[in-house]
Amino acid sequence: AQNGRYTKIGNRVFVTIRLTVLLVGTGSSNVISGLPFTVSTNPCPVSVGYFANSAISVYYLSGFADSGTSTINMTATTAATATITNGAAVIGNGTDLAISLVYYV
């Protein structure tokens, strides 16, 4: 199941997504595709408000939308650390995510 909404005001896009993965299949374990517009500025942070059944055990989960793309790259830590892992393979069968972000186009 996937539900998403966006509102575009001028050059700013507000996005909320609820993604529940039944089976990943040939999909990505670390990238969510399909933002409504291409991101124009530096990486925009993604807020993860809820997650369940992550493919890996995580201590902290977030993400970012990189400029020139319409995708979200998931990031995470698996323990208390000073550096976050880019491209964390957190999406698996049964993963449930509620995320939001604001970005410029």
Buried (B, 14 or more C-beta within 10 A) or exposed (E): EEEBEBEEEEEEBEBBBBBBBEEBEEEBBBBBEEBEBBBEEEBBEBEBEEBEBBBBEBEBBBBBBBBEBBBBBBBBBEEEEEEBBBBBBBBBEBBBBBBBBBBBB
